Amino acid sequence: MRALTTAIILAILAPLVQPAFAAESEALTRRSDQQKKDDEEIDKAYKAATRGATAPAAKVDPWATVRPADDDKKNRH
């Protein structure tokens, strides 16, 4: 009986509460034209900074400390 009463109350209250939540979430996501323009400027600045000239990757030799020096190779011949 308790579950039935709870279901009926929820069925009655749900349509009344739904518009309040919809209006609140819409107000939170609405952006002004000035905010949109600011966002576009920020995006352009970011793209200009990230698409700039990239430095070539430094060559890394993981075996540099394991190989003998060049002078040792000359003495072995």
Residue, then its C-alpha position, 0 to 999 in steps of 0.5 A: m500500500r505504501a509503494l502504491t501511495t508513493a507511486i501515485i504522489l510521484a506521478i502527480l508531482a513529476p509534471l509540476v516539478q519538471p518545468a522548474f528544472a528545465a528553466e533552471s538548466e536552460a538559464l545555466t547554459r545560455r551564453s551571451d553574444q559577447q561570451k561567444k565572441d570571447d570564446e572564439e578569440i580564445d580558440k583562435a589564440y590557442k590554435a595560433a599558439t599550438r600550430g606554430a613552428t615545432a622544434p625537431a625532436a632531439k635525437v636520443d641515443p639510449w646506447a651512448t653509455v654502453r658503446p665504447a668510445d670512437d677512440d677505442k674502435k680505432n685502436r682495435h684494427 
